[in-house]
Amino acid sequence: MLIGGISTVNGDNIDDVFNEPIGQFSAIEENVLPIHLLVSVF
């Protein structure tokens, strides 16, 4: 997932505002069936 924004003026204080804080790493759910298979899995 890529989250970001493009602005013509460097206004990071007002440009990149999100409703919920976004962490650096997502949580890992163990033993969950895959939603999308990789090409090499077919």
N, C-alpha and C positions, 0 to 999 in steps of 0.2 A: 504494500500500500504506500502510496506517495501522497503526502499532504503538504501543501505549501501555497504560496501565492506570488503573483508577479505585480510589482507596482513600478510606476515611473519615478517616484520619489522614495527615498529610503526613509520610510516612516514606520519602523518596526513596532513602535509603541501602539499604533492604531491599526496597522494593516493586518497583522497576524493575531487575531483574537478568536479563541475557540470557546465553545460553551463549557466543555469539560476538559480538564487537564489531560494531556497526552503524555504517556510515559515513554521512555526510550525503548524498552523491551515489552513485548506483549506476554500475557500469561500463557503457560504451556499446559494444555489439557492432555493428560496421559490416557492412552488406550481409547481414543476416540476414532470412529471410522472416518476415513478420508472423504471430504466433500468433492475435491477435484483430484483426479489422478494425473500423474506426470506422464509424458509421452512414453518413457521407457517402461512404464508399468503395464501398458496394454499388452 
